[in-house]
């Protein structure tokens, strides 16, 4: 035996891998995995729960990415991929760029990873919301008409679906932080499969929902040309208990290309 760490293969071009995790409850240990810049950004947060969430996300990202590199989590080097809402790239990796996108909601975090093409993710807990206010701030006119025809519970779900899809898409397309989400069309009334989205730039992108758990709404955005499989690795305690006989520490779900309804 060599004792060398097992290296997980990166996604093939057109595919995407996702890691769904939660805070470990050990931020004092996890903070040691962060880079100096990440620790400085964490220190600028004023609320303890925000600092704990920040540490959980970045430690989780580093642990997940380290498995692809055969490196220690603290040795993973990350760099910004663009100047807008864009995510990250792995630094110092030969070949095509490896793009990352992350999101956090409360104690939960989500990481997306793809080779060669950018992607975006978003994650929100399902919760009570001001449906009229969010619809006015978030939805394009045709989307508002679709959502207002729904019942109260379905309307709330559709609005959270729209919000997560739009956030994921604006990250993937590297749109400026001040972009009006009403100019981004994601067809929230379409609830299954992959949906062709509309952007003010006219570029071709798709969005799809990621089913992680009942109380969470999550979405993926990537270029229209990316039609490969989506693999979701659930590292949460709930995810690990879904397969009591498994010997691994994660539950992995593979989704097909998702060539469902397009609008």
Backbone as CSV, one residue per row, in Angstrom:
resi,resn,N_x,N_y,N_z,CA_x,CA_y,CA_z,C_x,C_y,C_z
1,UNK,0.843,-1.195,0.000,0.000,0.000,0.000,0.875,1.241,0.000
2,UNK,0.496,2.225,-0.800,1.307,3.433,-0.911,0.905,4.500,0.081
3,UNK,-0.345,4.435,0.584,-0.810,5.460,1.495,-1.207,6.743,0.797
4,UNK,-1.146,6.771,-0.530,-1.515,7.978,-1.255,-3.032,8.127,-1.273
5,UNK,-3.532,9.392,-1.196,-4.976,9.593,-1.187,-5.600,9.218,-2.525
6,UNK,-6.830,8.716,-2.471,-7.567,8.413,-3.691,-8.022,9.710,-4.338
7,UNK,-7.800,9.835,-5.643,-8.184,11.042,-6.366,-9.481,10.764,-7.112
8,UNK,-10.485,11.579,-6.860,-11.780,11.436,-7.513,-11.710,12.050,-8.910
9,UNK,-12.227,11.388,-9.953,-12.170,11.973,-11.295,-13.060,13.202,-11.409
10,UNK,-12.571,14.204,-12.129,-13.346,15.411,-12.380,-14.513,15.096,-13.313
11,UNK,-15.534,15.954,-13.338,-16.622,15.739,-14.301,-16.094,15.769,-15.733
12,UNK,-16.714,14.982,-16.599,-16.404,15.082,-18.021,-16.982,16.386,-18.566
13,UNK,-16.450,16.883,-19.698,-17.040,18.081,-20.306,-18.542,17.899,-20.528
14,UNK,-19.308,18.908,-20.160,-20.760,18.846,-20.284,-21.465,18.302,-19.066
15,UNK,-20.723,17.683,-18.127,-21.305,17.164,-16.896,-21.120,18.170,-15.761
16,UNK,-21.748,17.895,-14.633,-21.590,18.740,-13.453,-21.700,17.876,-12.203
17,UNK,-20.871,18.192,-11.210,-20.929,17.534,-9.907,-21.378,18.555,-8.866
18,UNK,-22.172,18.087,-7.909,-22.653,18.958,-6.843,-22.412,18.304,-5.495
19,UNK,-22.069,19.151,-4.532,-21.839,18.707,-3.162,-22.763,19.508,-2.253
20,UNK,-23.601,18.783,-1.521,-24.591,19.378,-0.627,-24.180,19.042,0.795
21,UNK,-23.942,20.074,1.611,-23.428,19.834,2.954,-24.051,20.758,3.977
22,UNK,-23.593,20.615,5.206,-24.105,21.418,6.308,-22.958,21.755,7.253
23,UNK,-23.194,22.747,8.097,-22.179,23.145,9.062,-21.825,21.970,9.965
24,UNK,-20.546,21.836,10.271,-20.080,20.709,11.081,-20.285,20.920,12.565
25,UNK,-20.508,22.158,12.986,-20.571,22.448,14.408,-19.205,22.588,15.037
26,UNK,-18.147,22.595,14.215,-16.778,22.729,14.713,-16.049,23.845,13.961
27,UNK,-16.577,25.091,14.019,-15.945,26.169,13.251,-14.514,26.456,13.677
28,UNK,-14.178,26.214,14.945,-12.808,26.493,15.392,-11.811,25.554,14.720
29,UNK,-12.255,24.313,14.440,-11.379,23.396,13.710,-11.377,23.729,12.220
30,UNK,-12.557,24.009,11.687,-12.679,24.230,10.248,-11.986,25.501,9.785
31,UNK,-11.901,26.508,10.644,-11.309,27.772,10.205,-9.847,27.585,9.810
32,UNK,-9.195,26.565,10.337,-7.805,26.305,9.978,-7.624,25.857,8.543
33,UNK,-8.714,25.443,7.875,-8.629,25.031,6.477,-8.676,26.213,5.524
34,UNK,-9.117,27.377,6.006,-9.334,28.526,5.131,-8.029,29.225,4.791
35,UNK,-8.014,29.910,3.651,-6.863,30.722,3.271,-6.844,31.994,4.113
36,UNK,-5.731,32.719,4.058,-5.623,33.970,4.811,-6.685,34.966,4.358
37,UNK,-6.927,35.038,3.046,-7.950,35.950,2.532,-9.334,35.554,3.024
38,UNK,-9.633,34.266,3.031,-10.945,33.808,3.503,-11.119,34.088,4.991
39,UNK,-10.059,33.898,5.777,-10.163,34.195,7.208,-10.375,35.683,7.440
40,UNK,-9.728,36.522,6.630,-9.913,37.968,6.767,-11.346,38.366,6.421
41,UNK,-11.893,37.784,5.368,-13.280,38.074,4.998,-14.239,37.613,6.083
42,UNK,-13.947,36.476,6.679,-14.778,35.958,7.761,-14.751,36.901,8.965
43,UNK,-13.582,37.421,9.283,-13.437,38.294,10.447,-14.219,39.592,10.293
44,UNK,-14.497,39.998,9.052,-15.246,41.238,8.824,-16.747,41.071,9.054
45,UNK,-17.213,39.838,9.164,-18.628,39.598,9.446,-18.903,39.864,10.922
46,UNK,-20.005,40.534,11.210,-20.258,40.975,12.582,-21.033,39.959,13.417
47,UNK,-21.890,39.163,12.798,-22.726,38.225,13.561,-22.048,36.860,13.663
48,UNK,-22.029,36.278,14.860,-21.384,34.964,15.019,-21.958,33.900,14.092
49,UNK,-23.282,33.910,13.881,-23.878,32.893,13.012,-23.435,33.059,11.559
50,UNK,-23.179,34.313,11.142,-22.683,34.534,9.783,-21.248,34.034,9.643
51,UNK,-20.438,34.273,10.686,-19.059,33.772,10.638,-19.041,32.247,10.615
52,UNK,-19.892,31.630,11.436,-19.943,30.161,11.457,-20.397,29.614,10.110
53,UNK,-21.375,30.273,9.490,-21.837,29.834,8.178,-20.775,29.991,7.113
54,UNK,-20.044,31.096,7.156,-18.967,31.336,6.197,-17.905,30.245,6.310
55,UNK,-17.503,29.949,7.542,-16.487,28.909,7.753,-16.996,27.564,7.248
56,UNK,-18.267,27.249,7.521,-18.822,25.960,7.090,-18.779,25.813,5.582
57,UNK,-19.170,26.881,4.872,-19.186,26.823,3.405,-17.789,26.607,2.856
58,UNK,-16.845,27.429,3.291,-15.515,27.367,2.681,-14.749,26.121,3.092
59,UNK,-14.946,25.663,4.328,-14.315,24.396,4.715,-14.923,23.241,3.925
60,UNK,-16.250,23.263,3.743,-16.898,22.214,2.961,-16.442,22.208,1.519
61,UNK,-16.331,23.396,0.926,-15.839,23.505,-0.448,-14.441,22.914,-0.553
62,UNK,-13.597,23.276,0.373,-12.208,22.812,0.304,-12.110,21.294,0.492
63,UNK,-12.913,20.737,1.370,-12.889,19.280,1.535,-13.364,18.574,0.267
64,UNK,-14.430,19.091,-0.338,-14.953,18.458,-1.551,-13.951,18.548,-2.692
65,UNK,-13.377,19.723,-2.888,-12.450,19.919,-4.004,-11.165,19.135,-3.790
66,UNK,-10.726,19.025,-2.540,-9.478,18.307,-2.257,-9.533,16.873,-2.754
67,UNK,-10.720,16.266,-2.751,-10.849,14.894,-3.221,-10.568,14.729,-4.700
68,UNK,-10.736,15.806,-5.475,-10.425,15.754,-6.907,-8.934,15.945,-7.172
69,UNK,-8.241,16.520,-6.209,-6.833,16.863,-6.410,-5.883,15.925,-5.686
70,UNK,-6.402,15.129,-4.745,-5.517,14.325,-3.921,-4.654,15.179,-3.019
71,UNK,-5.221,16.319,-2.593,-4.474,17.283,-1.786,-5.189,17.500,-0.458
72,UNK,-4.495,18.121,0.481,-5.125,18.507,1.733,-6.074,19.677,1.478
73,UNK,-7.200,19.764,2.199,-8.140,20.859,1.962,-7.506,22.241,2.071
74,UNK,-6.596,22.404,3.013,-5.960,23.704,3.171,-5.022,24.073,2.042
75,UNK,-4.636,23.088,1.219,-3.718,23.356,0.103,-4.445,23.706,-1.189
76,UNK,-5.773,23.615,-1.209,-6.542,23.937,-2.417,-6.422,25.427,-2.712
77,UNK,-6.100,25.755,-3.960,-5.959,27.157,-4.370,-7.123,27.532,-5.279
78,UNK,-7.816,28.616,-4.900,-8.984,29.083,-5.631,-8.749,30.500,-6.122
79,UNK,-9.381,30.844,-7.252,-9.281,32.202,-7.778,-10.623,32.606,-8.357
80,UNK,-10.879,33.914,-8.388,-12.117,34.417,-8.958,-12.130,34.180,-10.458
81,UNK,-13.316,33.788,-10.979,-13.428,33.443,-12.400,-13.847,34.623,-13.256
82,UNK,-14.291,35.733,-12.673,-14.741,36.878,-13.466,-14.970,38.071,-12.570
83,UNK,-15.679,39.068,-13.103,-15.815,40.303,-12.356,-17.215,40.616,-11.883
84,UNK,-18.221,39.834,-12.252,-19.590,40.112,-11.858,-19.999,39.261,-10.675
85,UNK,-21.020,38.421,-10.877,-21.485,37.509,-9.834,-20.799,36.156,-9.935
86,UNK,-19.769,36.088,-10.747,-19.207,34.783,-11.101,-18.660,34.052,-9.892
87,UNK,-18.423,32.769,-10.076,-17.887,31.936,-9.026,-16.379,31.884,-9.056
88,UNK,-15.859,30.680,-8.895,-14.429,30.483,-8.717,-13.891,29.517,-9.755
89,UNK,-12.575,29.510,-9.857,-11.859,28.486,-10.620,-10.790,27.896,-9.728
90,UNK,-10.450,26.639,-10.015,-9.292,26.045,-9.354,-8.036,26.626,-9.967
91,UNK,-7.132,27.079,-9.139,-5.878,27.652,-9.622,-4.823,26.565,-9.737
92,UNK,-3.972,26.691,-10.756,-2.846,25.785,-10.915,-3.204,24.409,-11.408
93,UNK,-4.388,24.244,-12.019,-4.808,22.942,-12.548,-4.602,22.944,-14.057
94,UNK,-3.809,22.022,-14.612,-3.573,22.016,-16.058,-4.826,21.622,-16.833
95,UNK,-4.840,21.970,-18.118,-5.973,21.617,-18.966,-7.068,22.660,-18.898
96,UNK,-8.281,22.229,-19.229,-9.409,23.158,-19.242,-9.704,23.676,-17.837
97,UNK,-10.222,24.914,-17.733,-10.501,25.467,-16.405,-11.577,24.677,-15.672
98,UNK,-11.432,24.600,-14.369,-12.412,23.940,-13.509,-13.182,25.035,-12.778
99,UNK,-14.467,25.165,-13.104,-15.306,26.226,-12.551,-16.074,25.726,-11.337
100,UNK,-16.230,26.615,-10.353,-16.976,26.318,-9.138,-18.021,27.402,-8.908
101,UNK,-19.132,27.026,-8.311,-20.141,27.991,-7.869,-20.701,27.494,-6.549
102,UNK,-20.974,28.418,-5.621,-21.435,27.998,-4.299,-22.590,28.870,-3.828
103,UNK,-23.333,28.337,-2.860,-24.439,29.062,-2.245,-24.627,28.534,-0.832
104,UNK,-25.228,29.376,0.020,-25.493,28.972,1.405,-26.857,29.483,1.831
105,UNK,-27.561,28.694,2.615,-28.803,29.120,3.255,-28.825,28.526,4.649
106,UNK,-28.687,29.384,5.657,-28.624,28.894,7.027,-27.435,27.983,7.222
107,UNK,-27.689,26.780,7.744,-26.602,25.838,8.023,-26.218,25.000,6.810
108,UNK,-26.932,25.147,5.696,-26.706,24.312,4.517,-25.891,25.045,3.458
109,UNK,-25.104,24.283,2.700,-24.342,24.873,1.602,-24.374,23.937,0.395
110,UNK,-24.119,24.523,-0.770,-24.143,23.777,-2.022,-22.978,24.235,-2.880
111,UNK,-22.248,23.286,-3.440,-21.128,23.564,-4.341,-21.384,22.872,-5.668
112,UNK,-21.220,23.603,-6.767,-21.271,23.026,-8.107,-19.904,23.086,-8.748
113,UNK,-19.563,22.072,-9.538,-18.237,21.981,-10.154,-18.390,21.450,-11.573
114,UNK,-17.732,22.108,-12.537,-17.779,21.684,-13.940,-16.455,22.024,-14.601
115,UNK,-16.122,21.290,-15.651,-14.874,21.483,-16.389,-15.184,22.118,-17.742
116,UNK,-14.512,23.240,-18.023,-14.596,23.852,-19.345,-15.688,24.873,-19.522
117,UNK,-16.779,24.779,-18.782,-17.906,25.701,-18.917,-18.338,26.196,-17.548
118,UNK,-18.662,27.489,-17.429,-19.114,28.013,-16.137,-20.481,27.468,-15.765
119,UNK,-20.793,27.552,-14.499,-22.100,27.153,-14.003,-22.450,28.034,-12.824
120,UNK,-23.703,28.011,-12.421,-24.141,28.765,-11.263,-25.116,27.943,-10.448
121,UNK,-25.096,28.128,-9.126,-26.035,27.438,-8.248,-26.628,28.439,-7.267
122,UNK,-27.805,28.112,-6.770,-28.383,28.870,-5.660,-29.177,27.913,-4.782
123,UNK,-29.371,28.335,-3.537,-29.955,27.473,-2.509,-30.739,28.352,-1.547
124,UNK,-31.987,27.991,-1.261,-32.815,28.736,-0.315,-33.661,27.765,0.495
125,UNK,-33.791,28.053,1.801,-34.773,27.332,2.602,-36.181,27.760,2.183
126,UNK,-37.111,26.813,2.139,-38.513,27.139,1.907,-39.051,27.794,3.175
127,UNK,-39.636,28.984,3.035,-40.056,29.764,4.195,-41.175,30.726,3.777
128,UNK,-41.878,31.319,4.740,-42.882,32.332,4.390,-42.210,33.538,3.733
129,UNK,-42.824,34.065,2.681,-42.270,35.217,1.972,-43.395,36.172,1.605
130,UNK,-43.026,37.417,1.331,-43.952,38.422,0.810,-44.112,38.157,-0.683
131,UNK,-45.128,37.389,-1.044,-45.246,36.954,-2.435,-45.462,38.122,-3.386
132,UNK,-46.296,39.083,-3.003,-46.554,40.212,-3.902,-45.309,41.072,-4.065
133,UNK,-44.624,41.333,-2.962,-43.421,42.156,-3.041,-42.328,41.498,-3.857
134,UNK,-42.098,40.198,-3.617,-41.048,39.501,-4.355,-41.409,39.380,-5.827
135,UNK,-42.682,39.146,-6.125,-43.097,39.054,-7.524,-42.815,40.358,-8.256
136,UNK,-43.086,41.480,-7.615,-42.848,42.765,-8.260,-41.381,43.059,-8.478
137,UNK,-40.527,42.600,-7.555,-39.090,42.875,-7.661,-38.358,41.884,-8.541
138,UNK,-38.919,40.684,-8.706,-38.154,39.575,-9.268,-38.637,39.111,-10.633
139,UNK,-39.943,39.152,-10.886,-40.498,38.476,-12.051,-40.674,39.400,-13.249
140,UNK,-40.412,38.854,-14.426,-40.750,39.526,-15.681,-42.270,39.493,-15.852
141,UNK,-42.859,40.428,-16.637,-44.329,40.463,-16.779,-44.966,39.124,-17.121
142,UNK,-44.449,38.350,-18.103,-45.097,37.063,-18.363,-45.005,36.093,-17.193
143,UNK,-43.901,36.164,-16.440,-43.757,35.300,-15.266,-44.767,35.687,-14.188
144,UNK,-44.984,36.995,-13.995,-45.963,37.437,-13.001,-47.356,36.918,-13.330
145,UNK,-47.714,36.957,-14.603,-49.033,36.458,-14.999,-49.157,34.965,-14.703
146,UNK,-48.091,34.213,-14.967,-48.118,32.776,-14.695,-48.279,32.496,-13.198
147,UNK,-47.511,33.194,-12.387,-47.479,32.920,-10.947,-48.762,33.372,-10.263
148,UNK,-49.328,34.503,-10.681,-50.535,35.012,-10.028,-51.753,34.134,-10.274
149,UNK,-51.688,33.266,-11.258,-52.812,32.363,-11.517,-52.800,31.149,-10.594
150,UNK,-51.770,31.015,-9.774,-51.621,29.849,-8.901,-52.242,30.100,-7.530
151,UNK,-52.511,29.017,-6.803,-52.948,29.133,-5.422,-51.820,29.626,-4.530
152,UNK,-52.142,29.952,-3.271,-51.174,30.601,-2.387,-49.917,29.764,-2.184
153,UNK,-50.054,28.481,-1.851,-48.878,27.642,-1.608,-48.065,27.447,-2.880
154,UNK,-48.743,27.186,-3.987,-48.037,27.000,-5.256,-47.359,28.286,-5.696
155,UNK,-47.978,29.434,-5.376,-47.380,30.726,-5.739,-46.077,30.936,-4.978
156,UNK,-46.080,30.623,-3.696,-44.850,30.777,-2.908,-43.748,29.874,-3.447
157,UNK,-44.081,28.625,-3.741,-43.089,27.697,-4.287,-42.553,28.190,-5.621
158,UNK,-43.437,28.693,-6.484,-43.006,29.187,-7.795,-42.095,30.394,-7.662
159,UNK,-42.371,31.258,-6.692,-41.515,32.431,-6.497,-40.128,32.029,-6.010
160,UNK,-40.056,31.089,-5.065,-38.744,30.614,-4.630,-38.020,29.899,-5.766
161,UNK,-38.764,29.178,-6.593,-38.167,28.532,-7.760,-37.598,29.586,-8.709
162,UNK,-38.373,30.637,-8.957,-37.896,31.705,-9.835,-36.648,32.372,-9.263
163,UNK,-36.671,32.647,-7.963,-35.549,33.359,-7.344,-34.262,32.540,-7.421
164,UNK,-34.335,31.261,-7.073,-33.120,30.449,-7.100,-32.620,30.248,-8.528
165,UNK,-33.527,30.054,-9.472,-33.100,29.918,-10.868,-32.417,31.189,-11.359
166,UNK,-32.985,32.338,-11.027,-32.410,33.603,-11.500,-31.050,33.865,-10.864
167,UNK,-30.952,33.621,-9.568,-29.658,33.801,-8.903,-28.602,32.883,-9.510
168,UNK,-28.953,31.624,-9.728,-28.002,30.688,-10.330,-27.593,31.145,-11.721
169,UNK,-28.558,31.621,-12.506,-28.266,32.035,-13.871,-27.407,33.288,-13.905
170,UNK,-27.690,34.246,-13.037,-26.890,35.471,-13.031,-25.457,35.197,-12.587
171,UNK,-25.273,34.217,-11.701,-23.912,33.804,-11.340,-23.215,33.145,-12.527
172,UNK,-23.898,32.195,-13.169,-23.277,31.447,-14.263,-22.884,32.358,-15.414
173,UNK,-23.759,33.316,-15.740,-23.511,34.215,-16.867,-22.631,35.393,-16.487
174,UNK,-22.206,35.466,-15.221,-21.322,36.535,-14.746,-21.933,37.908,-15.002
175,UNK,-23.234,38.056,-14.718,-23.889,39.345,-14.893,-23.487,40.293,-13.766
176,UNK,-23.473,41.593,-14.024,-23.118,42.554,-12.976,-24.033,42.424,-11.767
177,UNK,-23.508,42.777,-10.604,-24.261,42.605,-9.361,-25.559,43.398,-9.352
178,UNK,-25.629,44.495,-10.092,-26.838,45.316,-10.101,-27.862,44.926,-11.144
179,UNK,-27.695,43.796,-11.801,-28.631,43.376,-12.848,-30.040,43.204,-12.279
180,UNK,-31.026,43.754,-12.967,-32.423,43.640,-12.552,-32.917,42.223,-12.851
181,UNK,-33.322,41.456,-11.833,-33.763,40.077,-12.091,-35.002,39.998,-12.973
182,UNK,-35.731,41.096,-13.118,-36.904,41.085,-13.994,-36.521,40.976,-15.461
183,UNK,-35.238,41.206,-15.778,-34.752,41.065,-17.149,-34.236,39.657,-17.437
184,UNK,-34.312,38.788,-16.448,-33.868,37.398,-16.581,-35.108,36.504,-16.504
185,UNK,-35.367,35.728,-17.541,-36.610,34.956,-17.635,-36.299,33.469,-17.457
186,UNK,-36.948,32.850,-16.450,-36.644,31.444,-16.131,-37.888,30.552,-16.095
187,UNK,-39.049,31.083,-16.434,-40.274,30.286,-16.585,-40.581,29.442,-15.348
188,UNK,-40.892,30.076,-14.211,-41.097,29.309,-12.974,-42.316,28.403,-12.992
189,UNK,-43.238,28.603,-13.937,-44.401,27.712,-14.011,-44.030,26.335,-14.549
190,UNK,-42.871,26.216,-15.210,-42.382,24.917,-15.683,-41.639,24.272,-14.518
191,UNK,-42.145,23.154,-14.042,-41.647,22.588,-12.787,-40.741,21.380,-12.947
192,UNK,-40.593,20.847,-14.160,-39.766,19.654,-14.340,-38.822,19.836,-15.515
193,UNK,-37.751,19.049,-15.496,-36.823,19.032,-16.619,-35.953,20.275,-16.693
194,UNK,-35.334,20.445,-17.832,-34.439,21.563,-18.093,-35.190,22.635,-18.870
195,UNK,-35.014,23.886,-18.462,-35.753,25.003,-19.037,-34.774,25.962,-19.702
196,UNK,-35.051,26.326,-20.931,-34.219,27.314,-21.612,-34.555,28.699,-21.074
197,UNK,-33.544,29.417,-20.635,-33.744,30.699,-19.973,-33.495,31.858,-20.931
198,UNK,-34.003,33.030,-20.556,-33.806,34.229,-21.352,-32.988,35.260,-20.605
199,UNK,-31.964,35.808,-21.265,-31.087,36.812,-20.682,-31.081,38.064,-21.550
200,UNK,-30.822,39.240,-20.942,-30.720,40.451,-21.760,-29.580,40.397,-22.763
201,UNK,-28.571,39.565,-22.520,-27.451,39.428,-23.457,-27.803,38.572,-24.661
202,UNK,-28.900,37.809,-24.568,-29.287,36.928,-25.662,-28.545,35.608,-25.691
203,UNK,-27.647,35.375,-24.732,-26.890,34.121,-24.710,-27.813,32.943,-24.377
204,UNK,-27.377,31.751,-24.767,-28.179,30.543,-24.570,-27.778,29.826,-23.285
205,UNK,-28.707,29.776,-22.328,-28.480,29.121,-21.049,-29.697,28.285,-20.684
206,UNK,-29.484,27.328,-19.806,-30.595,26.553,-19.263,-30.549,26.599,-17.742
207,UNK,-31.713,26.371,-17.142,-31.816,26.242,-15.685,-32.582,24.961,-15.377
208,UNK,-32.295,24.389,-14.236,-33.054,23.235,-13.756,-33.014,23.228,-12.241
209,UNK,-34.048,22.676,-11.648,-34.112,22.571,-10.198,-33.343,21.340,-9.731
210,UNK,-32.757,21.453,-8.553,-32.054,20.340,-7.923,-32.850,19.913,-6.693
211,UNK,-33.271,18.673,-6.656,-34.050,18.172,-5.527,-33.098,17.651,-4.454
212,UNK,-32.964,18.416,-3.392,-32.053,18.061,-2.314,-32.809,17.539,-1.092
213,UNK,-33.824,18.259,-0.668,-34.716,17.824,0.408,-35.978,18.682,0.338
214,UNK,-37.024,18.266,1.061,-38.328,18.910,0.910,-38.313,20.388,1.287
215,UNK,-37.560,20.762,2.292,-37.603,22.130,2.801,-36.596,23.053,2.132
216,UNK,-36.048,22.631,1.003,-35.003,23.406,0.331,-35.338,23.546,-1.149
217,UNK,-35.145,24.754,-1.669,-35.258,24.999,-3.110,-33.858,25.299,-3.634
218,UNK,-33.437,24.601,-4.682,-32.099,24.802,-5.235,-32.165,24.739,-6.749
219,UNK,-31.203,25.394,-7.399,-31.214,25.451,-8.862,-29.802,25.452,-9.409
220,UNK,-29.703,24.982,-10.656,-28.467,24.945,-11.438,-28.695,25.703,-12.735
221,UNK,-27.708,26.485,-13.150,-27.714,27.123,-14.468,-26.407,26.791,-15.169
222,UNK,-26.488,26.501,-16.470,-25.289,26.231,-17.256,-25.597,26.481,-18.733
223,UNK,-24.572,26.534,-19.591,-24.810,26.797,-21.011,-25.716,25.745,-21.646
224,UNK,-26.436,26.162,-22.673,-27.345,25.264,-23.383,-26.621,24.040,-23.931
225,UNK,-25.351,24.210,-24.286,-24.587,23.107,-24.877,-24.228,22.023,-23.870
226,UNK,-24.362,22.296,-22.580,-24.007,21.322,-21.540,-25.216,20.435,-21.244
227,UNK,-25.156,19.205,-21.696,-26.291,18.290,-21.539,-25.902,16.991,-20.840
228,UNK,-24.709,16.960,-20.241,-24.256,15.746,-19.573,-24.931,15.533,-18.235
229,UNK,-24.576,14.421,-17.601,-25.195,14.046,-16.342,-24.862,15.018,-15.223
230,UNK,-25.760,15.059,-14.247,-25.591,15.832,-13.024,-25.502,14.837,-11.868
231,UNK,-24.422,14.904,-11.098,-24.234,14.006,-9.947,-24.266,14.839,-8.669
232,UNK,-25.137,14.447,-7.753,-25.299,15.159,-6.488,-24.776,14.280,-5.358
233,UNK,-23.789,14.782,-4.636,-23.216,14.088,-3.479,-23.765,14.756,-2.212
234,UNK,-24.583,14.054,-1.475,-25.206,14.586,-0.263,-24.379,14.162,0.942
235,UNK,-23.691,15.121,1.564,-22.844,14.823,2.716,-23.514,15.187,4.034
236,UNK,-24.783,15.633,4.001,-25.472,15.989,5.234,-25.799,14.737,6.040
237,UNK,-26.087,14.936,7.316,-26.450,13.794,8.162,-27.695,13.101,7.631
238,UNK,-28.672,13.868,7.159,-29.892,13.272,6.607,-29.584,12.475,5.352
239,UNK,-28.689,12.977,4.522,-28.326,12.267,3.302,-27.605,10.970,3.593
240,UNK,-26.748,10.974,4.607,-26.001,9.761,4.938,-26.905,8.670,5.491
241,UNK,-27.999,9.051,6.150,-28.873,8.037,6.736,-29.876,7.474,5.740
242,UNK,-29.900,8.002,4.509,-30.841,7.455,3.528,-30.390,6.098,3.021
243,UNK,-29.111,5.747,3.234,-28.611,4.436,2.826,-27.887,3.802,4.008
244,UNK,-28.609,3.179,4.929,-27.970,2.692,6.159,-26.917,1.631,5.928
245,UNK,-26.925,0.956,4.762,-25.932,-0.087,4.526,-24.732,0.428,3.746
246,UNK,-24.735,1.698,3.384,-23.641,2.231,2.577,-22.373,2.300,3.399
247,UNK,-21.254,2.110,2.731,-19.969,2.187,3.419,-19.304,3.534,3.190
248,UNK,-19.827,4.357,2.282,-19.255,5.669,2.039,-19.893,6.679,2.974
249,UNK,-19.361,7.902,2.971,-19.875,8.950,3.840,-20.816,9.883,3.102
250,UNK,-21.171,9.580,1.866,-22.093,10.420,1.120,-23.110,9.561,0.400
251,UNK,-24.252,10.172,0.096,-25.241,9.574,-0.784,-25.142,10.282,-2.124
252,UNK,-24.966,9.536,-3.203,-24.785,10.124,-4.525,-25.992,9.815,-5.395
253,UNK,-26.531,10.861,-6.009,-27.649,10.736,-6.932,-27.200,11.198,-8.304
254,UNK,-27.513,10.428,-9.336,-27.170,10.807,-10.705,-28.439,11.161,-11.458
255,UNK,-28.458,12.362,-12.033,-29.577,12.816,-12.838,-29.179,12.781,-14.297
256,UNK,-30.111,12.479,-15.167,-29.851,12.460,-16.600,-29.731,13.852,-17.169
257,UNK,-29.588,13.950,-18.494,-29.435,15.251,-19.128,-30.583,16.200,-18.847
258,UNK,-31.767,15.688,-18.564,-32.868,16.572,-18.212,-33.440,17.311,-19.396
259,UNK,-33.599,16.661,-20.512,-34.126,17.323,-21.693,-35.640,17.385,-21.608
260,UNK,-36.101,18.048,-20.560,-37.527,18.179,-20.328,-38.083,19.390,-21.036
261,UNK,-39.207,19.948,-20.542,-39.867,21.048,-21.214,-38.944,22.244,-21.370
262,UNK,-38.917,22.824,-22.514,-38.163,24.047,-22.763,-39.131,25.120,-23.215
263,UNK,-38.850,26.365,-22.805,-39.721,27.471,-23.173,-38.926,28.517,-23.920
